[in-house]
Amino acid sequence: MFRIPLMKPYIPNSSKKNVLDVLNSGVLTEGIYTQRLEKAFTQYIGTSYAIGVTSCTTGLELVLRALHIGPGDEVIVPDYTYPATAFAPMLLGATAVIVDISPNTMLIDYNAIKQAITAKTKAIIPVSLFGNPLNWDELLCIKKEYPNINIIEDAACSLGSQFRNIKTGAWGDAAVFSMHPRKNITTGEGGMITTNNKELAESIQSIKHFGMDISKKLKGETIFIQLGTNYKLSNIQSAIGEGQIQLIDSILKQRATQVQLYKELLKSLPIEIPETTSHSTHAWQSFCIITPQRDQLLDHMRKAGIEIQIGTYALHLQPVFQQHPLCKIKGEMNGSQKAFTHCCTLPLFHTMTVAEQKEVISILAENLSSSNLM
């Protein structure tokens, strides 16, 4: 147990009241709170459709399945991401084509995307990592040149971020958010798909309901029209999230305030902070720093009772991607290699105090000083 943990999920009283309401109703599977949460997402993100699912991972899989992506197809993904980004196409028999990131933003390298496109490319899954928005000027140029390639944003970390004053989740063919406890709102486990594509939304709804004809289901008929599965977001999970999304603006404001304090406290220290994409607003799901002494810092901070951890993973270094026939590692991974070995995330959560933040940086500075880096 750490004195200052990496994260603490924020569960407001409204979420607790919602959960009690669900328990009293007896409707524990998908229900009214799922519908309310989906509606809240459409209103907040600005899309026509939002579909609750069991996780961001299954959400990505659902979108790809609904787009009929499978064996023989290629999907471009960044190397520096959680493995789920690449697993989604691979689980459907498609090939994940892994490309490098920009070392400045830690987001996918847009030139590397262009170099990786082939006649087999059916989709790109860029990741708005840690809450840093993607540069949609770059991505829409690619979309204009290759209109048949779908851009599906892995927005797992990015609820609340914006590019050119348009919310993440409203830009591509579809986006998928995570509602894991480390995210800006949580349902424990869960995800949300957003899209403006009616046909795509209807197909996703059908697949996640065992392949049912949803229009018939709403009329009380049960007819199965395609292969499907059960990726429904439960009523009780949705009740937790619905209570939080009503407070999303205040949650984001608090995180931005905390990040600003971190930046002020870190000014005199020899560390880097990844760049925020131009013309954008960061959601600060995580606050990352870059230092060549990362591993030493991890050990020192944890021994002092401060939980910090690596940013995420360089896929090309993981055995499953080195050995799997449905994976192509495209080009050098210099940006990803640096991020994987030098990046770590500091504690950041809604109820974190100024005193706790100052203690984190005090212990961090102590370690850098003892390493003769100051």
C-alpha positions, 0 to 999 in steps of 0.5 A: 500500500502506497501513502500516495497512490497513482490514482483513486477513482472519484465516485461522487454521491450522485453515482452512489445514489444511482447505484442504489436506485439500480439495486432497488430496481432489480434491473442489473443488466443493460438498462435505463442508466446505460441509455442515460450514459449513452445520451450524455456522451452524445451531448458532451462529445457532439456525435449522433451515436454513443454505444456503451460496451464492456471495455475500450478493447471490446469496443475497438473489436466491435467497430472493426467487426462492424466494418468487416475487417478481418483476414487479409486486411491490415490495420495501422497502430502506434508502437507506443500504446497498451497492447489492446490497440493492436490486439483488437484487429489481430483477434479478428484475423487482421494484421496489425502494422506497427509504426513509430511515434513522435518523440515530442508528443508520444503520439503516432508519427503521421509520416510513418502512417503514410509510409505504412499504407498499402493496398491491404490497409483498411483502417488506422487506429491512432491513440490520443495517449494520456489525454493528449489529442491527435492532430486531426489536420494531419489525419484528415489529410491522410483520409482525403488521400485515402477515403476508403481507409477508416480512422478509428480513434483509440480514445481510451485516455482522452475523454474531455480533450479537444482539437480545434475546439472539437471534442475527441471522439467527434473527428474520425469514423468512430472513437472508443473511450475507456471507463477503467478506474484510471480514466477521467470517469469510470464504470469500473470496467467499461467503454463507450463508442462514439460515431456519426455513422448510422449504419455503423452504429446499428451494426455495432448495436446488433453485434453486441446484442448477440447479432439481433435485429435491433429494430425488431428487438425494440418491437418485442421480436427476437430475430438474429441476423448476424454473428454476435456476442455479448458486450453490453454495458450493465445498468449498475456500471452505467449508474456509476458513470452517469453520476460522474459525466454530469461533473466532467467539466469540474473533474477536468478543471481540477486535473488541469489545476493539478497539472499546472501545479506539477509544472510549476514545481518541476520548472527547476528540475532536469526533466522533460514533459511531453508536448501537447498537440498544437491547437488543442486542450489536453485531458490529463488522464495521466501526467508524464515526465521523461528522464533517463533515470526513469528506472532508478526513479521508479525504485526510489519513489516506490520505496518512499511510499509514492506510487509511480509507474511507466507510461505504457508499452513499446509493442515491438519489445513484447514477445507476442508481437515479435513472434505473431504472424499477424503483426508487422513491425514497420521501420525503426522505433526510436521514438517509442524506444525512448518513451518506453525507457524514459517515461513515467507517470506521477500520481494524479487523482481528483482528491489529491491535495497540494501537500501531496503534490509537493511531497511527490516533487520533493522526493523526486527532486531528492532522487535527482539530486542524489543521482547528480543530475541537478 
